[in-house]
């Protein structure tokens, strides 16, 4: 997991792209479980890194 502010920002940008691409793969009906799992994992990592970044900025 990234430790510096620069690394975290870079990974957040990558995750943002992955999240948008994954959301685009979701069908309008009957969501595919593997795609949904990917999306949830990306969103979870994004949230963790965002909290970490905010913690580093407040130091």
Secondary structure as GFF3:
##gff-version 3
##sequence-region A 1 59
A	DSSP	alpha_helix	5	25	.	.	.	ID=ss1
A	DSSP	alpha_helix	33	57	.	.	.	ID=ss2
###
